[in-house]
Amino acid sequence: MVDTHQHSSHPRISARLKRANGHLNSVIAMIAEGRPCSEIAQQLHAVEKAITNAKRELIFDHIDHCLDQDPDAQDSATTTAELRDIARYL
């Protein structure tokens, strides 16, 4: 069984991703409507930024809470490995 993991930032991140999903659905509709490519590209850029910001917040929250306050962390090598593992997604 997977251990559930919830931080206080997760609802905010979820809300950001839901907004990005709404924007992405709008972009799909814009393509179907034949809107100009420059308008579509602008909206895709907004979707991309929203997802990037949500990912960054999740990773920084993990670093602040999980790595700094993990009582099970045995040594600095373990903490460094965990940091490298999640930092590759930045």
RALIN-V376353 format. One record per helix or strand. SS is the DSSP state (~ for helix, > for strand). FROM is the first residue (numbers start at 1). LEN is the number of residues. Records with the same first field share a line. If there is no record, write none. Layout:
BEGIN
SS: FROM-LEN  FROM-LEN
END
This chain:
BEGIN
~: 10-24  37-31  76-12
END
